[in-house]
Amino acid sequence: MTNNEQEITDLHQGMTEEVSRFTAAWRIFKKNRIALWGFIIFMIFFVVAVCGLILTIGDSPVLDPAQVRLSEKLLGPLSPVNTNMVKPVDRPLFNVYLLGTDDLGRDVFARMMQGAWISLTVGFVAVGIAVLIGIVMGGLAGYYGNVKINFMQVISMTAFFTSLVFLASGQKEMALNFMLAAFFFMILSAIYYYLVVRGSISFGIAGFLFFDTISVDSLIMRFVDIMLCFPSFFLILTVVAILPASIYNIMIVIGLTSWMGTTRFVRAEFLSLREQDFVSAAKAMGISDISIIFRHMIPNAIAPVLVSATIGIASAILTEAGLSFLGFGVPPPHATWGNILSDGKRFIFDAPWLTYIPGLSILIIVLAFNLFGEGLRDALNPKLRKK
């Protein structure tokens, strides 16, 4: 093969080479400098949070966020430790209070490191719960939207999801009661199906409970509309005030009150995808609905979900900080950016670093997540890619 033929072959291969979805998205994303900085800050925050977990965990941590030193209270950033007053075992890292101390002499740097991991955990777990619920509910509404269900099925599903809520909150007895009620109504529906639909027995007037009266799409989306009518933050405050104070309850409550947006995104994508040729071909080949949903539709509908999840992490971190600031968040002795900020509001003039450090940290992280989410939305938008 001559050089010219080789060049023509290479050019043809370069023109016909298919660019992967990830590569195309990355090429668009890295052109957005602001979003790229948001991603870099997010990665730095992730590393700091992991380091915070490693350095503050255990009986003898490297950084002890709960160590009280009353003789060292309200010291400014970069203040050296008083070696005459503090025992070697109680001294901070490098014998310097990098971010100062609070009113109990606790190292603010150690508390901020622990708070970073808690904020990251709350954000990811809460959004994970919201995304999981949103994908399930949105997928059902989009794929089975035209399927009709009866009142008994609605009651059984309501009882089942209520049991899951009580189980997540630790109330096992109530969860068991609602689970039994759900199975009872499901059995009634099954009996009706075999005796009436497939048989010849009639329930008369009582049979209206088993008539197909509402579609899956209408049921789910009306429930979404009802959830959106409640002010989410006040709903979270109410639930958190009722449940025992726990970091796990905070994660669950935030997740259970922030899935509606994901549901709408997934439903809209499914309504569009279920009319595509590849879905029709999969149905014609006899592929099960579960396989079509999880292997073909969800991968194609995940782009807006990722964007919603990224921005949702920022919202969850901000919500947790707000709850901790009001005293309804993660209970002591755990340190979070919200309760550090709450403790510092009493000393805003005497020790302003107790307010500025956690406040600016929350601002920067939430802004970084929002910028990263906006850039991700543009990168995953197929209309922005070159043909």
Beta strands, then each sheet from edge to edge (+ up, - down):
strand 1: 79-80
strand 2: 96-97
strand 3: 148-150
strand 4: 212-215
sheet 1: 1+ 2-
sheet 2: 3+ 4-
end
